[in-house]
Amino acid sequence: MIAINDLRIGNYTKIFQRSGKGKRILIVTVNDLHQIESGTLEVFPIDLVDAWLPRLGFSHSEGVFHSFHLSPGYVVHEPAGWFFMKRTMRMNEHPILYVHQFQNLFYGLTGEELVIRNL
């Protein structure tokens, strides 16, 4: 489960459906935040894997992912997780493991929201 302090409106999370028919993606709203805070809704992180980056508007070349919003920065996947880079310097100290973390840091670095394509 994700702590409410780690979420923002627009974050992509997953929920498990009560009917037992699997999970679905939830885009967090103000109402969802209230339900999470009151304990009536539980949301879970989505693992950040290579396949998510093109859906988030990044292109892949030479082993790294690029976005014109970060230029000249880029994103790399290392064994510990994902890192935003500027030249050879990591822009985040802790590895990113989940989509909502990636969204939050991207927004913090660029002031732009990431929009997932082909949801």
Secondary structure, DSSP 8 states (H G I E B T S, - for coil): ---GGG--TT-EEEEE-TTSS-EEEEE--HHHHHHHHHTS---B--B--TTHHHHTT-EEETTEEE-TTTTTEEEEEETTEEEEEETTEES-SS-B-BHHHHHHHHHHHHS-----S--
